[in-house]
């Protein structure tokens, strides 16, 4: 079955850390670029991090220096390490895997940062 399964969200205090995981099944994960998006209530979905199939990364200005995208192609899994979390990071986080015309989304995981 072709899918992305996310895990790792939760409730954390401001200044805390979380690591999100995005496990792929049914695809050749190593050839896919992986992106992380988030959507807060009442706001549009925004791109926060990107990691290419080769491991190059890009980040939104709002998370640069605090979020790190990595991948383990042996485990078919992408990760988003988040430190120094702020209340404004509260959102549903989605992973996306893209290669050519193949575009997959995870189910989303809630991250809530309390002040």
Beta strands, then each sheet from edge to edge (+ up, - down):
strand 1: 3-7
strand 2: 10-13
strand 3: 18-25
strand 4: 33-39
strand 5: 46-51
strand 6: 57-59
strand 7: 67-72
strand 8: 77-82
strand 9: 91-99
strand 10: 102-105
strand 11: 109-114
sheet 1: 1+ 3- 8+ 7-
sheet 2: 2+ 11+ 9- 4+ 5- 6+
sheet 3: 2+ 11+ 9- 10+
end
